[in-house]
């Protein structure tokens, strides 16, 4: 299930056995940029949660994605779940399922994103299986479109949804990154 803001916004579990104090983000949108082994990643959040993950982002990505909006640049660890996200991007075995999100979409998109968020690490589902899970059998193409609109790839793991017959389907970050993410998660599941 997609999580929203945590119960105690001043203290969050870091997912690695500890609790970390969190300085509240300024009102509005905050953003950051992380260089990781998976490539550059942009992060944006409101005080309620992460609202955007931009794969392959440039250093000024937020100005392009949120034109005309007031933005605050912050250190990535200031984000809700930021320490976990950065650790995961750098290869740590971190569970991102509890990172609070502040996302919105159509009811169908939200249902698809929730279904994708429930796919366990190291496993995949087909677009048709997700369509069935959200009560829309035969809507595999619409599932693909909803996943393509996912504002927080990696946190809502749309890379775990693949085409029938073993094909990868699509992915916002490109098929090479999708392959790498699936291989990484499947190797972690074996260990």
Secondary structure, DSSP 8 states (H G I E B T S, - for coil): ----S-S-TTEEE-SSS-EEE-----SSEEEEEEEETTEEEEEEEETTEEEEEEET--TTHHHHHTTTS-EEE--GGGSTTHHHHHHHHTT-----TTS-B-----HHHHHHHHHHHTS-TT--EEHHHHHHHTT-TT-HHHHHHHHHT-TBBTTB-GGGEE-GGG-----TT-HHHHHHHHHHHHHHHH-
